[in-house]
Amino acid sequence: MRFVPALLALTLIAATSGQGQAQPQDAAAPLGDERVIIFFAWDQPVIDGDAAARLDSIAASFSRSSSARLKLAGHADRSGPPAPNLRSGRIRAEAVQAYLAARGVPGTAMSIVSHGESQPLIPTADGVREPQNRRVEIIVTRPPGG
């Protein structure tokens, strides 16, 4: 288990698409926000298994608190050049957005950003495939009392 320093560390379920097994992760999140991490197989923006269950839970939670906002931040490992990795991060974030939209989360409640390979969970050398860096971080922000 890896620890990221922060004001508040949340225990998360990190779903690995294509591997079918959830793994506990610790990650930093701003006070009051929830952060969920969905991992992806190399070069595949496929959502299935535990990732789908995690996203279904977010969609159900959203229906109870429709004032929430979701920031979908796509990331990539360093297995390719920076520009394609930036696109890969965006494609992963768009796959999560489409999945959540199909389950009733309005597009106006979601924003997308891609960080490509610039914010790895696990620092690696260029050209290295690191599964934990191929991810979408979903930051759920709820207004006070929301």
C-alpha positions as CSV (number, residue, x, y, z in Angstrom):
1,M,0.0,0.0,0.0
2,R,1.3,3.4,-0.9
3,F,0.8,6.6,1.2
4,V,0.5,10.1,-0.3
5,P,1.0,13.0,2.2
6,A,-2.0,15.3,2.6
7,L,-4.2,17.0,5.1
8,L,-6.6,14.1,4.8
9,A,-5.9,10.6,3.5
10,L,-8.9,8.6,2.4
11,T,-9.0,4.9,1.9
12,L,-10.3,4.2,-1.6
13,I,-11.2,1.2,-3.6
14,A,-9.1,1.3,-6.8
15,A,-10.7,-0.8,-9.5
16,T,-8.5,-2.2,-12.2
17,S,-10.3,-2.5,-15.4
18,G,-9.5,-5.7,-17.2
19,Q,-8.0,-7.3,-14.2
20,G,-11.2,-7.8,-12.3
21,Q,-9.8,-7.2,-8.8
22,A,-10.2,-4.2,-6.5
23,Q,-7.2,-3.0,-4.6
24,P,-7.2,-0.7,-1.6
25,Q,-5.3,2.5,-2.1
26,D,-4.5,5.6,0.0
27,A,-4.7,8.9,-1.8
28,A,-4.8,12.6,-0.8
29,A,-8.1,14.5,-1.2
30,P,-9.0,18.0,-0.2
31,L,-11.1,18.2,3.0
32,G,-14.7,17.5,2.2
33,D,-14.0,15.9,-1.2
34,E,-14.0,12.3,-2.1
35,R,-11.5,10.9,-4.5
36,V,-11.9,7.6,-6.4
37,I,-9.3,6.1,-8.7
38,I,-10.1,3.9,-11.6
39,F,-7.2,2.0,-13.2
40,F,-7.0,1.0,-16.8
41,A,-5.3,-1.8,-18.8
42,W,-2.6,-0.6,-21.2
43,D,-4.0,1.2,-24.3
44,Q,-7.6,0.2,-23.4
45,P,-10.2,2.7,-22.1
46,V,-12.4,-0.3,-21.1
47,I,-14.6,0.0,-18.0
48,D,-15.7,-3.4,-16.5
49,G,-15.7,-5.4,-13.4
50,D,-14.9,-3.6,-10.2
51,A,-14.4,-0.3,-12.0
52,A,-18.0,-0.5,-13.3
53,A,-19.3,-1.2,-9.8
54,R,-17.3,1.7,-8.4
55,L,-18.7,4.1,-11.0
56,D,-22.2,2.7,-10.5
57,S,-21.9,3.6,-6.9
58,I,-20.8,7.2,-7.8
59,A,-23.8,7.5,-10.1
60,A,-26.2,6.3,-7.4
61,S,-24.7,8.7,-4.9
62,F,-25.0,11.5,-7.4
63,S,-28.8,10.9,-7.7
64,R,-29.0,11.5,-3.9
65,S,-26.9,14.6,-4.1
66,S,-27.4,16.2,-7.5
67,S,-25.5,19.4,-6.4
68,A,-22.2,17.4,-6.4
69,R,-19.6,18.1,-9.1
70,L,-17.2,15.6,-10.6
71,K,-13.8,16.4,-11.9
72,L,-12.5,13.6,-14.1
73,A,-8.7,13.7,-14.3
74,G,-7.1,11.3,-16.9
75,H,-3.5,10.1,-16.5
76,A,-1.1,7.9,-18.5
77,D,2.1,6.0,-17.9
78,R,5.3,6.9,-19.7
79,S,5.2,4.1,-22.2
80,G,4.9,6.5,-25.1
81,P,5.5,10.1,-26.2
82,P,4.0,12.9,-24.1
83,A,1.4,14.1,-26.7
84,P,-0.2,10.7,-27.3
85,N,-0.1,10.1,-23.5
86,L,-2.0,13.4,-23.0
87,R,-4.6,12.1,-25.5
88,S,-4.7,8.7,-23.7
89,G,-5.5,10.4,-20.4
90,R,-8.3,12.4,-22.0
91,I,-9.7,9.2,-23.7
92,R,-9.8,7.5,-20.3
93,A,-11.6,10.4,-18.7
94,E,-14.1,10.6,-21.6
95,A,-14.8,6.9,-21.1
96,V,-15.6,7.5,-17.5
97,Q,-17.7,10.5,-18.4
98,A,-19.7,8.5,-20.9
99,Y,-20.2,5.7,-18.5
100,L,-21.5,8.0,-15.8
101,A,-23.7,10.0,-18.2
102,A,-25.3,6.7,-19.4
103,R,-26.2,6.2,-15.7
104,G,-27.9,9.6,-15.3
105,V,-25.1,11.9,-14.2
106,P,-25.6,15.1,-16.3
107,G,-22.7,16.3,-18.4
108,T,-23.0,19.7,-16.8
109,A,-21.9,18.2,-13.5
110,M,-18.7,16.7,-14.9
111,S,-15.5,18.3,-16.1
112,I,-12.5,16.7,-17.7
113,V,-8.8,17.3,-17.6
114,S,-5.9,15.2,-18.9
115,H,-2.6,15.3,-17.2
116,G,-1.1,12.7,-19.5
117,E,2.2,11.4,-17.9
118,S,2.9,14.5,-15.9
119,Q,1.4,13.4,-12.5
120,P,2.4,9.8,-12.0
121,L,1.4,7.9,-8.8
122,I,4.5,5.8,-9.3
123,P,7.5,7.7,-10.8
124,T,9.2,5.8,-13.6
125,A,11.7,6.2,-16.3
126,D,10.6,7.1,-19.8
127,G,9.2,4.2,-21.7
128,V,8.0,2.2,-18.7
129,R,4.5,0.8,-18.5
130,E,3.2,1.3,-14.9
131,P,-0.4,0.2,-14.3
132,Q,-1.0,2.6,-11.4
133,N,-0.2,5.5,-13.7
134,R,-2.9,4.6,-16.2
135,R,-5.9,5.9,-14.3
136,V,-8.7,8.4,-14.0
137,E,-9.1,10.2,-10.7
138,I,-12.6,11.2,-9.9
139,I,-12.8,14.1,-7.4
140,V,-16.4,14.4,-6.1
141,T,-17.0,17.8,-4.6
142,R,-20.2,18.4,-2.6
143,P,-21.3,21.8,-1.4
144,P,-21.7,22.2,2.4
145,G,-24.7,20.3,3.5
146,G,-24.9,18.6,0.1
